[in-house]
Amino acid sequence: MNDETRGPGVRAGVDAAATMPATFPLQLLLVEDDLGDAVLVQELLADAAPHLQVVHVGTVREAEELLPGGLDCLLLDLGLPDAIGLEPVERLRRAAPDAAIVVLTGHDDEHRGIEALSTGAQDYLSKSGVDGSMLARAIRYAIERRRLERSQQELLEARLEARENARLERGLLPTAILSDKRIALSTGYRPGRRRALLGGDFYDAIELDDGTLHVLIGDVSGHGPDEAALGACLRIAWRTLTLARQSPEVALARLQEMLVHERHAPDMFATLCVLVAAPDRASGRIFLAGHPPPVLADARGVRLLDVEQVSPPLGFVDPGGWLGNAVEFSGDWTLLLYTDGLIEGRIGRGAERLGPERLVELLERGGLSRVPGGEDPAPMLDELVAEVETLHGGELTDDLAMVLVTARRSAT
C-alpha cells in the first residue's frame, strides 16, 4: 500500500451501515511498516469506526512487546521487515491468543490471505480497493468470529473436563456393595471449590460374605484434581484390601504406605474413619486416623462416639499399629460419618467454629433419633447442610462428605 496506489486502491468512502456502534469500545493494534499507509488506515477507521482505538507499530517485534495487552484485534500487513511469509500471523497468534487477526495482502497475493486463515487469522483483505466501511466491517466480524471460536473452545474444554470429572467421580463416589436389607445407606457430597464437581473427600461401603459391614470415609488435605485423584486411589485400595479379607489394621498400614508413595507433595496427608460392624449389628469397631468421631443415634439417644484410640492422619508418622475402638449398639441405630468440612464452618462473624458438639445438637433437633425408626434420612442431610451454611453466613469453602448408616436389628 503506497502513495501511488492509494487512489485506485484504498478508498476513503464510509458506509454508515458498516460503521461500528458506540457499544464497541474496541482496541486495535495496526502492524504496518509503511508510515503513509498506516496514517491512511487510521484516517479510514476514524471515519468508519470512530469508537475504535488504534495503536500503530511498524514491526512484529514491537507488536510482541505490547501483547497481549487486552487488544481485541490485530490488523496485520504481511510484508513486514522482520518476518517472512506467514511468520507474522504465527508469532502474533502465540503472543495474543485471544485477539482476532485481520491480514492485509498485496494486489496479486490473495492466496497468502487464504493461507493466513489456516494459520490462525480470522479474515483477510486485499489492499486493492479496500475502503473504510469494508475495513471496519472486516474488523468487527473478525472480532465476533474470534469470540465465537473462543466460546466453542471453552465449551469443548468444559465437556472434556466434565468427562474427566465423571471418571474421577466413579472412583470417588462408588456404588456400595450391600446385600443386607436391614442396612440403609444415605450419602451427601459437596466439593469446596467453586464450580467443581469433585474434591478430596471420599467414601465407600462394603458388606462381606460373612455379613461384616465395612464403611470408610476419608479426607485428603488440600483441594483440586491432584487431591481428588489421590482420594480415588486410596478408596480403591481400601476396597481391594477389604474384599481380600485384610483386617482394618493391615488395610490402614497399606494405605499409609500407598499415600507416601502416591502423593505429589511431601506435606499431603489424609484423615480416615473406618466402621466395622458385626454381622448381628449389635457391636462393632471404629478406627480413626486424625478424623472427627462419628455421631451415633440409638436407643440411648444422640451422641458423639466415645473414642479413646485415635491414630495420626495417614502421611505423618507410622504409629506402629492401628488400634480400633469397641462400639456397642443399643437396638436399631444410625451412625453419621462425616468429614471436617461439615464442622469447620464459622458461627456468625466471629472465629468460633461449629465443632462436633454443636453438630450433635443440630442432629438432635433435626430428628436423627427418628431415622432408625424408619424416617427418610435424605432430606435431613440436605437440611443439615443448609443449617450449617446459615450459621456460617454463606456457602462452605471446604469439601464435605457424609455417610449415614442405618441398621435395623430385625428385618421389617
C-alpha positions in Angstrom: 0.0 0.0 0.0 1.8 3.2 -1.2 1.1 6.7 -2.3 0.9 5.7 -6.0 -1.8 3.1 -5.4 -4.0 4.8 -2.9 -6.2 6.5 -5.4 -7.4 3.4 -7.2 -6.8 1.1 -4.2 -7.6 2.2 -0.7 -10.6 4.5 -0.7 -11.8 6.9 2.0 -15.5 6.3 1.4 -17.7 5.5 4.5 -20.7 3.2 4.5 -22.8 4.3 7.5 -24.4 0.9 7.8 -21.0 -0.7 8.4 -19.9 1.9 11.0 -19.2 0.4 14.4 -21.7 1.4 17.0 -20.7 3.2 20.2 -21.3 -0.1 22.1 -17.9 -1.4 20.8 -15.1 0.1 22.9 -12.5 -1.9 21.0 -8.7 -1.8 20.9 -6.9 -2.4 17.6 -3.2 -2.8 17.0 -2.1 -1.9 13.5 1.1 -3.6 12.4 2.3 -1.7 9.3 5.8 -0.7 8.3 4.7 1.9 5.8 4.0 5.1 7.7 1.9 6.6 4.9 -0.3 3.5 4.7 -0.6 3.5 8.5 -1.8 7.1 8.5 -4.4 6.4 5.8 -5.7 3.3 7.7 -6.1 5.4 10.8 -7.9 8.0 8.8 -10.3 5.5 7.3 -11.1 4.0 10.7 -11.5 7.4 12.3 -14.4 8.0 9.9 -15.9 4.5 9.7 -15.2 3.3 13.3 -14.7 6.4 15.5 -15.0 4.4 18.7 -12.2 2.1 17.7 -8.9 2.9 19.5 -5.9 2.3 17.2 -2.3 1.8 18.2 0.3 1.6 15.4 3.6 -0.2 15.4 6.0 -0.9 12.4 7.4 -4.4 13.2 6.4 -7.7 14.6 8.9 -7.3 17.4 7.2 -4.1 18.5 3.8 -5.8 18.4 5.1 -8.7 20.5 6.3 -6.3 23.2 2.8 -4.8 23.5 0.9 -8.0 23.5 -1.4 -9.4 24.8 -2.3 -6.0 26.3 -6.1 -6.5 26.2 -6.3 -5.9 22.5 -9.4 -7.1 20.5 -7.9 -7.2 17.1 -4.6 -7.1 15.1 -4.6 -5.5 11.6 -1.5 -7.1 10.1 0.4 -6.3 6.9 2.3 -9.5 5.8 5.1 -7.5 4.1 7.0 -6.6 7.3 10.8 -6.2 7.6 11.4 -8.6 10.5 9.2 -11.6 9.4 8.9 -13.8 6.3 5.7 -15.3 4.8 3.1 -16.2 7.3 5.5 -15.9 10.2 3.8 -12.7 11.5 0.5 -14.4 11.9 2.0 -17.4 13.8 4.1 -15.2 16.1 1.3 -12.8 16.9 -1.2 -15.6 17.4 1.1 -17.0 20.1 1.6 -13.6 21.7 -2.1 -12.7 21.7 -4.1 -16.0 21.5 -7.5 -14.3 22.3 -7.2 -11.4 19.8 -8.7 -11.5 16.3 -6.3 -11.1 13.4 -7.2 -9.5 10.0 -4.5 -9.7 7.4 -3.8 -7.2 4.6 -2.4 -8.7 1.4 -0.9 -7.3 -1.7 -2.5 -6.8 -5.2 -1.6 -10.3 -6.5 -1.2 -12.1 -3.3 -4.7 -13.3 -2.4 -3.5 -16.9 -1.9 -1.4 -15.8 1.1 -4.5 -14.3 2.7 -6.2 -17.7 2.3 -3.2 -19.4 3.8 -3.3 -17.0 6.7 -6.8 -18.2 7.6 -5.4 -21.7 8.1 -2.6 -20.3 10.3 -5.0 -18.6 12.7 -6.3 -15.4 11.1 -10.0 -14.6 11.1 -10.1 -12.7 7.9 -8.0 -11.1 5.1 -8.4 -8.1 2.9 -6.7 -7.2 -0.3 -5.1 -3.7 -0.2 -6.5 -3.2 -3.7 -9.9 -1.4 -3.4 -10.4 -1.5 0.4 -12.3 1.4 1.9 -13.2 2.5 5.4 -16.6 0.7 5.6 -15.1 -2.6 4.3 -12.2 -2.3 6.8 -14.5 -1.5 9.7 -16.8 -4.4 8.8 -14.0 -6.9 8.5 -12.6 -5.9 11.9 -16.0 -6.2 13.6 -16.8 -9.5 12.0 -13.3 -10.9 12.8 -13.7 -9.9 16.5 -17.1 -11.6 16.7 -15.7 -14.7 14.8 -12.8 -14.9 17.3 -15.2 -14.6 20.2 -17.3 -17.4 18.8 -14.2 -19.6 18.4 -13.2 -19.0 22.0 -16.7 -19.8 23.2 -16.7 -23.0 21.2 -13.2 -23.9 22.6 -14.3 -23.2 26.2 -17.4 -25.3 25.6 -15.3 -28.2 24.3 -12.9 -27.8 27.3 -15.8 -27.8 29.7 -17.2 -31.0 28.1 -13.8 -32.7 28.3 -13.4 -31.6 32.0 -16.9 -32.9 32.7 -15.9 -36.3 31.3 -12.7 -36.3 33.3 -14.7 -35.4 36.4 -17.2 -38.2 35.7 -14.3 -40.6 35.6 -13.0 -39.3 38.9 -16.5 -39.3 40.3 -16.8 -43.0 39.6 -13.6 -43.5 41.6 -14.5 -41.2 44.5 -18.3 -41.8 44.7 -18.7 -45.6 44.3 -21.7 -47.8 44.4 -21.8 -49.5 47.8 -21.7 -53.3 47.9 -24.6 -54.2 50.3 -26.9 -57.2 50.5 -28.4 -56.9 54.0 -31.9 -55.5 53.7 -31.6 -54.2 57.3 -28.9 -51.8 56.3 -29.7 -48.4 54.6 -27.0 -46.0 53.3 -27.5 -42.3 52.6 -24.7 -40.1 51.4 -24.0 -36.4 50.8 -21.1 -34.9 48.9 -20.1 -31.3 48.1 -16.8 -30.0 46.8 -15.5 -26.8 48.3 -14.0 -25.4 45.0 -16.3 -23.1 43.1 -17.8 -24.8 40.0 -16.0 -28.0 40.8 -17.7 -31.4 40.8 -15.1 -33.2 42.9 -13.0 -32.6 46.0 -10.5 -34.6 48.0 -13.1 -36.3 50.2 -14.2 -39.9 49.5 -16.2 -42.8 51.0 -17.1 -46.4 50.4 -19.2 -49.2 52.0 -18.8 -53.0 51.6 -20.6 -55.9 53.1 -18.5 -59.1 53.1 -19.9 -62.6 52.6 -19.9 -63.3 56.3 -22.2 -60.3 56.9 -19.5 -58.0 58.3 -20.1 -54.4 57.2 -17.1 -52.1 56.4 -17.7 -48.3 55.9 -15.0 -45.8 55.0 -14.9 -42.0 54.9 -11.7 -40.0 54.2 -10.4 -36.5 53.5 -7.2 -35.7 51.6 -5.6 -32.4 52.6 -6.0 -29.6 50.1 -8.3 -29.0 47.2 -8.0 -29.8 43.5 -7.7 -32.6 40.9 -4.5 -34.0 42.5 -6.2 -34.4 45.8 -9.3 -35.9 44.1 -7.1 -38.4 42.3 -5.2 -39.4 45.5 -8.6 -39.8 47.2 -9.7 -42.1 44.5 -6.5 -44.2 44.7 -6.9 -44.6 48.5 -10.6 -45.5 48.2 -9.9 -48.2 45.5 -7.0 -49.6 47.5 -9.2 -49.8 50.6 -11.9 -51.6 48.7 -9.4 -54.0 47.3 -7.8 -54.8 50.6 -11.2 -55.2 52.3 -12.5 -57.6 49.7 -9.3 -59.5 50.0 -10.3 -60.1 53.7 -7.4 -58.0 55.1 -8.0 -56.7 58.6 -8.6 -53.0 59.1 -5.3 -52.8 60.9 -3.5 -54.2 57.9 -5.5 -52.1 55.4 -4.6 -48.9 57.2 -0.9 -49.8 57.2 -1.0 -50.4 53.5 -2.9 -47.2 52.8 -0.3 -45.3 54.8 2.5 -46.8 52.5 0.4 -46.0 49.4 -0.2 -42.4 50.3 3.5 -41.8 50.9 4.4 -43.2 47.5 1.5 -41.6 45.6 1.3 -38.1 46.9 2.7 -35.3 44.7 3.9 -33.2 47.7 5.6 -34.3 50.9 3.2 -32.4 53.2 0.0 -34.1 51.8 -1.9 -36.2 54.3 -5.3 -37.9 54.7 -7.7 -38.5 57.6 -9.8 -41.6 57.8 -12.7 -43.1 59.7 -13.5 -46.8 59.3 -16.5 -48.6 60.8 -16.5 -52.4 61.1 -20.0 -53.6 62.2 -20.5 -57.2 63.3 -23.0 -59.4 61.3 -25.6 -59.1 64.1 -25.2 -55.3 64.0 -25.1 -55.2 67.8 -21.4 -54.3 68.1 -18.5 -53.0 66.0 -15.2 -51.2 65.9 -14.3 -47.7 64.9 -10.9 -46.7 63.6 -9.9 -43.1 63.5 -6.8 -41.7 61.8 -6.9 -38.0 62.6 -10.6 -37.9 61.8 -13.5 -36.4 63.8 -15.6 -39.0 65.7 -19.0 -40.1 64.2 -22.3 -39.3 65.7 -24.5 -42.2 66.9 -28.2 -42.3 67.4 -29.7 -45.4 69.1 -32.0 -46.3 72.0 -29.7 -44.3 74.3 -30.0 -41.1 72.4 -27.9 -39.0 70.0 -24.2 -38.6 71.0 -20.7 -38.4 69.8 -19.0 -41.8 69.9 -16.6 -42.0 72.9 -13.3 -43.0 71.3 -10.0 -43.4 73.2 -7.8 -44.6 70.4 -7.1 -42.0 67.7 -4.1 -42.6 65.3 -2.4 -39.8 63.5 -3.5 -39.0 59.9 -2.0 -41.0 57.1 1.1 -39.4 55.8 2.6 -38.1 59.1 4.3 -40.8 61.1 3.8 -44.6 61.2 2.1 -45.3 64.5 3.5 -48.8 64.6 0.0 -50.2 64.8 -3.6 -49.1 64.3 -6.0 -49.5 67.2 -9.7 -49.6 67.0 -12.4 -48.6 69.5 -15.1 -51.1 70.5 -18.7 -49.9 70.0 -21.9 -51.4 71.4 -25.2 -50.5 69.7 -28.5 -50.4 71.6 -31.4 -51.6 69.4 -31.8 -50.1 65.9 -29.1 -47.4 65.3 -27.9 -44.7 62.9 -24.3 -43.6 62.6 -23.2 -40.4 60.8 -19.7 -40.4 59.4 -18.6 -37.1 58.0 -15.5 -35.1 57.0 -14.4 -31.9 58.8 -15.8 -29.7 56.1 -19.2 -30.1 57.9 -18.0 -28.8 61.3 -15.3 -26.2 60.4 -17.8 -23.6 59.2 -17.9 -20.4 61.4 -20.6 -19.4 63.8 -21.6 -15.9 62.7 -18.9 -13.3 62.1 -16.5 -14.4 64.8 -13.7 -17.0 64.7 -15.7 -19.7 66.5 -16.3 -22.9 64.6 -19.3 -25.2 64.6 -17.5 -28.2 66.0 -18.7 -31.7 66.7 -20.6 -30.9 69.9 -22.8 -28.3 68.1 -23.2 -30.8 65.3 -24.8 -33.2 67.8 -27.2 -30.5 68.8 -28.2 -29.8 65.2 -28.8 -33.5 64.6 -30.9 -33.9 67.7 -33.1 -31.0 66.6 -33.1 -32.3 63.0 -34.5 -35.7 64.0 -31.6 -38.1 63.8 -33.1 -40.2 66.5 -36.1 -40.9 64.4 -34.1 -42.3 61.5 -33.6 -45.8 63.0 -37.4 -45.9 63.3 -37.9 -45.6 59.6 -37.8 -41.8 58.8 -36.1 -41.0 55.4 -32.7 -39.5 56.2 -32.0 -37.9 52.8 -34.0 -34.7 53.5 -32.4 -34.5 56.9 -28.9 -34.4 55.4 -29.9 -31.6 53.0 -31.5 -29.6 55.8 -28.4 -30.2 58.0 -26.0 -28.7 55.4 -28.4 -25.8 54.8 -28.5 -25.0 58.5 -24.7 -25.2 58.8 -24.4 -22.8 55.9 -26.9 -20.4 57.5 -24.8 -20.4 60.7 -21.7 -19.9 58.6 -23.2 -17.0 56.8 -22.7 -18.4 53.3 -21.5 -21.4 51.3 -19.0 -23.7 53.0 -15.5 -23.4 51.5 -14.2 -26.8 52.4 -15.1 -30.1 50.8 -17.6 -32.2 52.8 -18.8 -35.7 52.6 -21.4 -37.5 54.8 -22.3 -41.2 55.1 -25.4 -42.1 57.2 -25.6 -45.8 58.1 -28.9 -47.1 59.4 -29.2 -50.6 60.9 -32.4 -52.3 61.9 -31.7 -55.3 64.1 -34.7 -57.2 62.7 -35.9 -57.3 59.1 -39.2 -55.4 58.5 
